[in-house]
Amino acid sequence: AQKITQTQPGMFVQEKEAVTLDCTYDTSDPSYGLFWYKQPSSGEMIFLIYQGSYDQQNATEGRYSLNFQKARKSANLVISASQLGDSAMYFCAMREGYYTGRRALTFGSGTRLQVQP
Amino acid sequence: NAGVTQTPKFQVLKTGQSMTLQCAQDMNHNSMYWYRQDPGMGLRLIYYSASEGTTDKGEVPNGYNVSRLNKREFSLRLESAAPSQTSVYFCASSERTANQPQHFGDGTRLSIL
């Protein structure tokens, strides 16, 4: 079974509107972390936001927020007030074993977001 | 502000040739990783090194070897390149603390003919 599922291969959004990128995950480990990365067309991986499984509040970083629904095992990324520069691939990733496990990430297949003027 | 530096950025090899991808980080991180990214897929872990002197296999280790030369450097070697290894390779590093993000290099685009 896929550990990280991103069901939206591509999405369009109008500039200045908000957009939600979906991510569901599968783990039996009670301790895990969820990360979102942005990959622009230039290819680099840019860290956006992190949510820990024990965090009480949804993470926020500027225009990025994470809609974390633990019971549903979803960690959707919300981008508010989209900008043209937000056009990129977005990857959801999970790290299992918060305290003792390896630190490597398992990635989803990504969502390509295109922001239209 | 170099962060994670990968060399080379591009490489074309013939089937059967060998090469080493280099990675160095200047953030004093203990953990380092090698991933590959194929079209339509997310990054997949090849090998990782939790700390200097240790390495472990990831999801797709076949055909690769790694060396953690010191705390800063983590190299990936293809002993006998195959067309299936055509991919973009990313090196990353992170603190041991689980809530810290991984920092990625800019990637190496490798084509095997």
Contacts between the chains, C-beta under 8 A, distances in Angstrom:
chain1	res1	chain2	res2	distance
A	4	B	42	7.3
A	31	B	98	7.7
A	33	B	98	5.8
A	33	B	99	5.7
A	35	B	101	6.0
A	35	B	102	7.8
A	37	B	104	7.9
A	43	B	88	7.1
A	43	B	106	6.5
A	43	B	107	5.3
A	44	B	104	6.6
A	44	B	106	5.2
A	44	B	107	7.1
A	45	B	43	7.8
A	45	B	90	6.5
A	45	B	92	7.7
A	45	B	104	3.8
A	47	B	101	4.0
A	47	B	102	7.4
A	47	B	103	7.3
A	50	B	99	6.0
A	50	B	101	6.2
A	52	B	98	7.8
A	52	B	99	5.5
A	91	B	42	5.5
A	91	B	43	7.3
A	93	B	42	7.5
A	93	B	43	7.8
A	95	B	98	6.2
A	97	B	98	7.6
A	98	B	98	4.6
A	98	B	99	7.9
A	99	B	98	6.9
A	101	B	98	7.9
A	102	B	48	6.6
A	102	B	50	6.6
A	102	B	56	7.1
A	103	B	31	4.9
A	103	B	33	7.9
A	103	B	48	7.4
A	103	B	50	6.8
A	103	B	94	5.7
A	103	B	96	6.9
A	103	B	98	6.6
A	103	B	102	7.7
A	104	B	33	5.7
A	104	B	45	4.8
A	104	B	48	4.9
A	104	B	58	6.2
A	105	B	33	7.9
A	105	B	43	7.4
A	105	B	45	7.4
A	105	B	102	6.2
A	106	B	45	7.6
A	107	B	35	7.9
A	107	B	42	3.1
A	107	B	43	4.6
A	107	B	44	7.3
A	108	B	42	5.2
A	109	B	40	6.6
A	109	B	41	5.6
A	109	B	42	5.1
A	110	B	42	5.7
